[in-house]
């Protein structure tokens, strides 16, 4: 029987299941939307049972396309990192899952920022807490929902919840474990870090840590029934989607940097020693002795989705995916003329915390939708550059990779090269995060030597983009303006945030 692999990728709006052969070719893809729940401002959640049901439906759809001469050799999952998925002591969901777009703990993080906790957290865990970090969310729950806090039995990430549903086993992996509570030097849990956040009571609730490609269980009879697969299929621990995306495009490793233009602006590079700075998270890599340095903010392609929903709704309904090509034409036309329109892509957060908000500046009566789209796309690219510049100051990032839905459009990829002022590579990979999870699954059952042993000839899949010698200097000037405006608007954003408070 021909061995195939299933990669599951759960984002902030869509859960996907992909069937791959061992050459990395996707044979079937199924997607299900999972509604976000926003019961009040700053709360962004999802129903955990609904997520599992949607994932089952997606897996069952690709299982129905399984060739008769093939069998699924292993399953790997990845999902959005950070946020929080809690179980009680009986393994039942303890309220809705909290997504990484949630900012309810923003005030608490700001409160911590006025104490010595930030410096201690950076030194011990390699990162300062942020609004959707497990540390901040758990401390918020302890303060505002003490009964829920007292009932916590297991503290999980999104993909760890899926692992539990698939196998009945509870645990996490090395990459996900480092979102808050691991020692940056040893890469293992450190009790004093929990103590620093006032969370000592949760020591028994932290899951055991496995390597991403370690087999942690088999598909249970119950899960097999709803997923349309035979019971007993091996399941590996999986990994954080930031790492999975870099792995899936061949951008994981020393000397590489990867930008993921998704809901989050993700910018990452691997090092062989921990380097801590407030501008990035120094988290665990695929193996001990590897660190993945991630500079991130929730301010990337989600702004493009918002633009289409708010300013192109009727066309989107009529054109479907064809709208992307039309908008790319409008962008190209707008880039050929002068414009003062600028945009800060801070609809859900920023590199400066949850306070700054999105907005257009420089709009005139003669500005059109193309000018606004150009400003929005430049703002997204500039936000990536804020993070990439921080990494370039301390790491060797010779090869820059770009992935995410918008990277498939040559107009948007070229804009990124111009805005970053650096050559970049787009790898022709469908569902890179799911492929990263499948690589771990394949390594777990011995089909690959390791998760980084990608069987594809990556050189044949890569498209190279060079900065345009005329546009790049112009965008460098606009980038400085983008940053100067952010500095100038800082006190205004604080006042606007006060207007939102009850």
Order of alpha helices (4+ residues) and beta strands (2+ residues): beta-beta-beta-beta-alpha-beta-beta-beta-alpha-alpha-alpha-alpha-beta-alpha-beta-alpha-alpha-beta-beta-alpha-beta-beta-alpha-beta-beta-beta-beta-alpha-alpha-alpha-beta-beta-alpha-beta-alpha-beta-alpha-beta-alpha
